[in-house]
Amino acid sequence: MHEPLPASKPIVIVGGGLSALAVAEALGDAARDTVLLTETVAPHAGTSLGIVRCGPAMHPARLAAGHGTEVVATLLAACRHNTAQLRTLPAIELQSVASFRCTDDPGEWEEMQRSQRLWEAAGITVTEGEAPRFLPMARARFHRAMQHHEDLVVDAAALARSLLARARQRGLTLHEGLRVTDVREAGDVAVTTTRGVVRGEIVIVATEAELPALIPFCRFKIVPMRAQALAATVDATLQPGIWSTAHGYEMGRVHADGGVWLCGSRDLPVRDELGARRETTPAVQALLERELRAAFASHHVVRRWAGVQAVSCDGLALAGPVPGRPRLLILGGFGMDGLGMTLAAADVIAELIRTGRAAHAAAFTPRRFL
């Protein structure tokens, strides 16, 4: 038997992924006046590679061209704040490892150099060098690389558990096993679920890929995109490390046990991966295996999987009130950078609710689409 839903709550959070759990934890003592409605809690945290990057998947120079250097500086400050927040959480296996962004394309290298100046202006240490030593064969392929000294790895599932435990300790009420079908504002905000209606003075919708279906404002601003990955064993003794290529969209990780994970690959038209499908496809898996062969002479694939990420159309996540609807807030669109930005964006939501202002709000404001 399910517990009956409350008729109303001061704050209602819709969603059960990392972003929803992060904002529940960020609300602090206000969590006692908060209900979280979700079908399942953090159902796909196990599909993450666990990579925390201090900066966006697209190089900051590209974001600066579209948004200006001030917004990028605010975004990078938010990323550093996100890392500081991660360091306060227990039992999430947060580790610093060697992190490299590699390229064999002269145009991308120029972009990386422009980005380096933006990173360093934000106090983030980035150094030029050779391709990483944990990619034996790829050292001949990638003649240029930058090492990012503030990137990390984390156990994403453990992070979700930690955020939920802290929010519950502060009094969060959780209702699982239901689906939200409608969010409508009429004075307060009515959240319709498969088990009834809950009204909130403030409603935060943090459903990631489902955001456009629930909040019309998010349509064509956030799109669901499938991300595919594989895990392999390799015949080599390797140090742990992470790397990215192709403008940051292809990522890999060498684990402490020597296992290798790969994800991404945009060699195919992006439209082929749009949507909420979670199955793998031969075409993308073949591209990932090609990347694996380019890095390691001998390997054996042991697992393949796919997940769905919410990608914003301009490369920046959205965190804040829907324009013209101050009681309705949205949080999502992190793409491949959820672990590096989610906690900071959740803090923006919590600060806006508490005080009406937030230190890093300019990096995530939905008003930029007006």
C-alpha positions in Angstrom: 0.0 0.0 0.0 1.2 3.5 -0.9 1.0 6.3 1.7 -1.6 8.8 0.7 -0.3 11.9 -1.1 -0.5 15.2 0.8 -3.1 17.6 -0.6 -0.5 20.4 -0.6 3.1 21.3 0.4 5.1 24.5 0.4 7.6 23.0 -2.0 7.1 20.1 -4.5 10.0 18.5 -6.4 9.2 16.4 -9.5 11.8 13.9 -10.5 14.1 11.3 -8.9 17.4 11.7 -10.7 20.6 13.4 -9.5 19.3 16.9 -10.2 16.1 16.3 -8.2 18.0 14.8 -5.3 20.6 17.6 -5.4 18.0 20.3 -5.1 16.2 18.4 -2.3 19.5 18.3 -0.4 20.3 22.0 -1.2 17.1 23.2 0.3 18.5 22.5 3.7 16.0 22.9 6.5 13.3 23.7 4.0 13.4 20.0 3.1 11.0 19.4 6.0 8.4 21.4 4.0 9.2 19.5 0.7 7.7 16.5 -1.0 9.5 14.7 -3.8 7.4 12.9 -6.4 9.0 10.3 -8.7 8.5 7.0 -10.4 11.9 5.7 -9.2 14.9 7.3 -7.4 18.0 7.8 -9.5 17.1 4.9 -11.8 20.0 5.5 -14.3 22.9 6.7 -12.0 24.5 3.3 -12.8 24.9 4.2 -16.5 27.2 7.2 -15.7 30.9 7.0 -16.4 31.3 8.9 -13.1 33.5 11.7 -14.7 33.4 15.1 -13.0 34.7 17.8 -15.4 35.5 21.3 -14.3 34.0 22.9 -17.3 31.5 22.1 -20.1 31.7 19.4 -22.7 32.0 22.0 -25.4 35.2 24.0 -24.9 34.5 27.3 -23.1 35.7 29.3 -26.1 32.7 28.0 -28.1 30.3 29.0 -25.3 32.0 32.4 -25.0 31.3 33.0 -28.7 27.6 32.5 -28.1 27.1 33.8 -24.6 30.1 36.1 -23.8 33.0 35.7 -21.5 31.2 36.9 -18.4 28.7 34.1 -18.6 31.5 31.6 -19.1 33.4 32.9 -16.1 30.2 32.5 -14.0 29.7 29.0 -15.3 33.3 28.0 -14.5 33.0 29.5 -11.1 29.9 27.3 -10.6 31.8 24.2 -11.7 34.4 24.9 -9.0 31.7 25.4 -6.5 30.2 22.1 -7.6 33.5 20.4 -6.9 33.7 21.9 -3.5 30.2 20.7 -2.7 31.1 17.1 -3.8 34.1 17.2 -1.4 31.6 17.7 1.5 29.7 14.5 0.8 30.6 11.2 2.4 31.1 7.7 0.8 31.0 8.8 -2.8 34.5 7.6 -3.7 35.6 11.0 -5.0 39.1 10.8 -6.5 41.4 13.0 -8.4 42.8 11.3 -11.5 44.8 12.3 -14.6 42.4 14.0 -17.0 43.2 14.8 -20.7 41.5 16.4 -23.6 43.1 15.2 -26.8 42.9 16.3 -30.4 44.5 15.7 -33.8 42.6 18.5 -35.4 44.4 21.9 -35.8 41.1 23.8 -35.7 40.1 22.2 -32.4 43.6 22.8 -31.0 43.2 26.5 -31.6 39.8 26.4 -29.9 41.4 24.5 -26.9 44.0 27.2 -26.6 41.4 29.9 -26.6 39.6 27.9 -23.9 42.8 27.5 -21.9 42.9 31.3 -21.4 39.3 31.2 -20.1 40.0 28.3 -17.8 43.1 30.0 -16.4 41.3 33.3 -16.0 38.9 31.4 -13.8 41.7 30.0 -11.7 41.5 26.5 -13.2 44.9 25.0 -14.0 45.3 23.5 -17.5 48.6 22.5 -19.0 49.6 21.5 -22.5 51.4 18.3 -23.1 51.5 14.9 -24.9 48.7 12.4 -25.1 48.3 10.5 -21.8 50.5 7.5 -21.1 47.5 5.3 -20.2 46.4 5.3 -23.9 49.3 3.3 -25.4 48.4 3.2 -29.1 46.6 6.6 -29.1 49.8 8.4 -28.3 50.7 8.1 -32.0 47.3 9.4 -33.0 46.9 12.4 -30.7 49.8 14.8 -31.1 48.2 17.5 -28.8 46.6 17.3 -25.4 45.7 19.4 -22.4 45.7 18.1 -18.9 42.9 19.3 -16.6 44.1 19.3 -13.0 40.7 19.7 -11.3 38.7 16.9 -13.0 37.6 14.0 -10.8 35.8 10.7 -10.8 32.9 9.7 -8.5 30.6 6.8 -7.9 27.3 8.3 -9.3 25.0 5.8 -7.6 26.7 6.4 -4.3 26.3 10.1 -4.8 22.6 9.7 -5.4 22.3 7.7 -2.2 24.2 10.3 -0.2 22.1 13.2 -1.5 18.8 11.3 -0.7 20.0 10.3 2.8 21.0 13.9 3.7 17.6 15.3 2.4 15.7 12.7 4.3 17.6 13.5 7.5 16.3 17.1 7.1 12.7 15.9 6.8 12.1 15.4 3.0 9.0 13.4 2.2 9.4 11.0 -0.7 6.7 9.4 -2.7 7.9 6.8 -5.2 6.0 4.6 -7.7 3.9 7.3 -9.4 4.2 9.2 -12.6 3.6 12.9 -13.0 1.3 13.6 -16.0 0.7 17.3 -15.7 2.0 20.5 -14.1 -0.4 23.5 -14.2 -0.2 26.9 -12.5 -3.4 28.5 -11.1 -2.4 30.6 -8.2 -0.4 27.8 -6.7 0.9 25.0 -8.9 -1.1 21.8 -9.3 0.9 18.6 -10.0 -1.2 15.8 -11.3 0.1 12.2 -10.8 -1.2 8.7 -11.4 -2.2 8.7 -7.7 -3.8 12.1 -7.3 -3.0 15.8 -7.3 -0.5 17.6 -5.1 -0.6 21.4 -4.9 2.6 23.4 -4.2 3.3 27.0 -3.4 6.6 26.4 -5.4 7.1 23.5 -7.8 10.6 22.5 -9.1 10.5 20.2 -12.1 13.8 18.3 -12.4 12.8 15.4 -14.7 15.7 15.9 -17.2 14.7 14.2 -20.5 11.0 14.4 -19.6 11.1 18.2 -19.0 9.8 19.2 -22.4 6.7 17.0 -22.1 5.7 18.5 -18.7 6.9 22.1 -19.3 6.0 23.6 -22.7 8.6 26.3 -22.3 11.4 23.6 -22.4 10.3 22.3 -25.8 13.0 22.8 -28.5 15.3 24.1 -25.7 16.0 20.7 -24.0 16.0 17.5 -26.1 16.5 13.9 -25.0 19.5 12.2 -26.6 20.7 8.6 -26.2 24.2 8.1 -25.0 25.8 4.7 -25.6 28.8 3.1 -23.8 30.8 0.0 -23.5 33.1 -1.6 -21.0 36.2 -3.6 -21.8 39.1 -5.4 -20.3 42.6 -4.7 -21.9 45.8 -6.6 -21.8 47.9 -3.9 -20.2 48.9 -2.5 -16.8 47.4 1.0 -16.7 47.2 3.9 -14.3 43.6 5.2 -13.7 42.8 8.2 -15.9 40.1 9.9 -18.0 40.2 11.5 -21.4 38.0 13.1 -24.0 38.2 13.7 -27.7 36.1 15.2 -30.6 35.3 18.5 -28.8 34.7 16.8 -25.6 31.9 14.5 -26.8 33.8 11.2 -26.7 34.9 10.2 -23.3 36.8 7.3 -21.8 37.9 6.2 -18.3 40.5 3.7 -17.2 39.5 2.3 -13.8 41.8 1.3 -11.0 41.3 -2.4 -11.8 42.4 -1.7 -15.4 38.9 -1.9 -16.9 38.1 0.7 -19.6 34.8 2.4 -20.3 34.0 4.4 -23.4 31.0 6.5 -24.4 29.9 9.1 -26.9 30.8 9.2 -30.6 29.2 11.7 -32.8 30.5 10.4 -36.2 26.9 9.6 -37.1 24.2 12.3 -37.6 23.1 13.6 -34.2 19.4 13.1 -35.2 20.0 9.3 -35.2 20.4 9.4 -31.4 17.6 11.9 -30.5 14.8 10.5 -28.4 14.3 8.5 -25.2 15.4 5.0 -26.4 17.8 3.2 -24.1 18.9 0.3 -26.3 22.3 0.1 -27.9 22.7 0.1 -31.7 25.3 -1.7 -33.8 26.4 1.4 -35.7 27.4 3.4 -32.5 28.9 0.4 -30.8 31.1 -0.2 -33.8 32.3 3.4 -33.6 33.1 2.9 -29.9 35.0 -0.3 -30.7 37.0 1.6 -33.3 38.0 4.1 -30.6 38.9 1.2 -28.3 41.1 -0.3 -31.0 42.8 3.0 -31.6 43.8 3.2 -27.9 44.5 -0.4 -26.9 46.1 -3.2 -29.0 44.3 -6.0 -27.2 40.8 -5.8 -25.6 37.6 -7.7 -24.8 34.2 -6.0 -24.6 32.4 -7.2 -21.5 29.3 -4.9 -21.3 27.3 -2.6 -23.5 24.7 -0.1 -22.3 22.8 3.1 -23.2 21.2 5.9 -21.2 19.2 9.1 -22.0 20.6 12.5 -21.3 18.9 15.8 -21.5 20.8 18.2 -23.8 20.1 22.0 -24.0 20.2 23.5 -27.4 22.8 26.1 -26.5 25.1 24.0 -24.3 24.1 25.5 -21.0 21.8 23.8 -18.4 18.6 25.6 -17.3 18.0 26.4 -13.6 15.5 28.9 -12.4 11.9 30.1 -12.8 10.0 29.7 -16.0 9.8 33.2 -17.4 6.5 34.8 -16.3 5.8 31.9 -13.8 7.8 32.6 -10.6 6.2 29.7 -8.7 7.4 27.1 -11.3 11.1 26.4 -11.5 13.0 24.0 -13.8 16.3 22.2 -13.5 17.8 20.2 -16.3 19.6 20.1 -19.6 23.1 19.1 -18.3 24.0 16.8 -21.1 27.3 15.0 -20.4 28.2 17.4 -17.6 25.7 16.6 -14.9 28.2 15.5 -12.3 30.2 18.6 -12.8 27.3 21.1 -12.6 24.3 19.6 -11.0 25.0 20.5 -7.4 25.9 24.1 -8.3 22.7 24.5 -10.3 20.7 23.0 -7.5 22.2 25.6 -5.1 21.0 28.3 -7.6 17.5 26.9 -7.3 17.7 26.8 -3.4 19.1 30.3 -3.2 16.5 31.7 -5.5 13.8 30.2 -3.3 15.3 31.5 -0.1 16.4 35.0 -1.1 15.4 35.6 -4.7 19.1 35.9 -5.7 21.8 33.4 -6.5 25.6 33.7 -7.0 25.7 31.7 -10.2 22.2 32.3 -11.6 23.5 34.0 -14.8 25.1 30.8 -16.0 21.8 28.9 -16.0 19.0 31.4 -16.3 16.1 30.3 -18.5 15.4 33.9 -19.3 18.3 33.8 -21.9 15.7 32.3 -24.3 13.4 35.2 -24.2 
